[in-house]
Amino acid sequence: MRRHVENGGLTVHAVAGNHAVFFGFDLADEVRAGCLGFAIRREDLTDHSARWMSGFKTFRSQVAEPNLTAAYPTETNPIQGMWWGDYTTKPGHSYRYTVVPRYGSPDELTSRDSVSATLDVTTNDPDAGIHGIYFNRGVAASQAYAARFGDPPDQLPPDRRAAALTWLSRGLHEALIAFLTTDAGPALALRAAVYEFTEPSVLAAFAQARAAGAEVQVVYHADGDQGALNEAAIQAAGLDRAMLIPRTHAVIAHNKFVVRADRLADATLAAAQVWTGSTNLSQGGIFGHSNVGHAVRDPGVARAYLGYWAELSGDPTAHPLKTWVSANSTFNGAAEATAGIHTLFSPRMDLRPLDWYAAGFTGSTATAHITLPFGLDDKHFEPAVTAMAADGPLRFVMLNTQDDHQDTWSRDQAIQVAVGAEGGPDVLSRWAKETLTGFNGHVDYLHTKILLVGALGETPTTISGSANFSEASTTSNDENMLVIAGDRDVADVYFTEYMRIFQHFYARWWAAKLGTAGADSHSFLTEDDSWQAPYWTMSPKSRERDLYAHQVGGNG
């Protein structure tokens, strides 16, 4: 949902997802002078509560030694930025936000009656409708985690560990278990293709569905180190081997999808829903690094996945599978761009989808956002990114670790980059030390594979699934991707979650690059209106102010 309000020289735009509402602000020239930031009051019209939203920064002159884990109300410690996200909303709730610019001095803040804006939004309910989109927290290294739990989950007592995992899951684990077990019985069939198959609660859910009478079959990666981990988990869970199909002929059987189907009287299956996304069925996938699970409640899409699963279940070698994919998951960039839900499976004979992804990211006349756990592809993406005009639409790149060519392709202000990082006393000098879960040994922070083309426009395209944007994921591995064109509600969920993670990593990454002294200088609010300057100069901040407040299409 999108809302736009202008009043008294203040512009506010809001984009609502499931657990997040992202705001863009702007101020007319006549109301900028003396503005020390924005106070935001939120009313939950569903549960009838209200409060001033909070932040971690304070005016040094007022709170010189803030509590390391405390948050302070924006009424007295306003937001000094032209965009902001509320990442504490609940799905399916209606909210009323009042945005109030604050003037005066830190010790005597004032407001102007004629300069404020109020708008109502309703967050999406992922348990209803065609698309159920579930992002885990993905930010164990956060002030929120430090305040609630302090130590990593495995260093907590059992009850606190359980609470920490629930917080980290943020509904993803619960939704996955429900997908596997709801209405399980003889009329249900589950068909899964998975890479990491080690989380005990998920293996137990498959067993629970089978014990209830459902017909369950799981194709799992059974080769190499990950195969050994899967076999150990299967043995520990005591799963019946009759429900398991080892996948031994894939380079990497990298899928993470499950199809729910109805078992008909003639023993055929009627596909109904599919669960897909980037989330491996492992502790690290669900509770650790950033991931998304995406349920599509559409029989047509589910049928496509069921057909792909049937081919995988024979454990084919590369050439027969590529031949099947070429015939049954054809690629046509023009077709994928038309409104609807499209599926792309791998391995494929050629790299056209990868080139199409690169062209979408660099060639769009609107903004584009991408997540890259393993860096920017240097044959298809990097040449296109390097050739981009510096004055073109902004592009956003989120990385798990710094890319080896990052200094080259992010040389100008058209590319905004955030890299996985954690903070604490060394780089965020006055905040509590942050810590990771310890669940992820290879990819610490970011595991999603997301491309958003024109996410804030009238006709956005959302691409999400198991495949990294690489040659191996296109022509070698077992992979699947969703291409969802023209659906603003889906784009809004992905955009708000992208910005949640991007802002989180961006602050920590740049604090680390600035060093301790630079981090300290940004640890407090500015005591006058000079904080505004970067937002009205020729800089990325100025361009982002204009983007978030004025360039969003499809307003309600």
Secondary structure, DSSP 8 states (H G I E B T S, - for coil): -EEEEEETTEEEEEEE-SS-EEEEEEE-GGGTTT--EEEEEEEETTTTEEEE-EES--BTTT-SS--TT--EETTTS-B-SSEEEE----TT-EEEEEEEEEEEETTEEE--TTS-EEEEEE---TTSSSEEEEE----SSSHHHHHHT-S-GGGS-HHHHHHHHHHHHTTHHHHHHHHHHTT-STTEEEEEEES-B--HHHHHHHHHHHHTT-EEEEEEE-SHHHHHHHHHHHHHHT--GGGEEEE-SSS-B--EEEEEEEE-TTS-EEEEEEEEES--BSHHHHHSSB-EEEEE--HHHHHHHHHHHHHHTT---HHHHHHHHHHHS---HHHHTSSEEEEEEES-SS-HHHHHHHHHHHH-SS-EEEEETT---TTTHHHHHHTS-TTS--EEEEESS--TTHHHHT-STTEEEEE----STTTSTTS------S--SS--SB---EEEESTTSSS-EEEEES--SSHHHHHTSBEEEEEEES-HHHHHHHHHHHHHHHHHHHHHHHHHHHHHHHHHHTSSB-SSGGGGGGGGSSSHHHHHHHHHHH---S--
